Amino acid sequence: MSDCIFCKIINKEIPATIIYEDDRFVAFKDINPIDKVHFLIIPKTHEENLLTAKNDLATREMFGEMLMLAPKLAKKEGLEGFRTMINSGVKGGQEVFHIHFHVYGGSDHLRKI
């Protein structure tokens, strides 16, 4: 999608602080962090959100791989524990319509959002 900000990050058209990249995924620091550590994991293929995603084996495997990247990257970023969040749809708080997992933590206390 030519107007998707996350697709532009994937294509290196706009800068981001990338902490991980492979042939399927990119992870980068959130520009509006809600905790000491806050990064996003996104697929390189454009999917809008969980509401519109296909319910096929390939998509389920993609989401599973994304989720399993979270602890690996959280440890790399110095977290001993973390939270994940997925916003889906306008009423679910989604602002960028490219599926993304938020991974965040680092505070000594739990914050409610």
Secondary structure, 3 states (H helix, E strand, C coil): CCCCHHHHHHCCCCCCCEEEECCCEEEEECCCCCCCEEEEEEECCCCCCCCCCCCCHHHHHHHHHHHHHHHHHHHHCCCCCCEEECCCCHHHCCCCCCCCEEEEECCCCCCCC
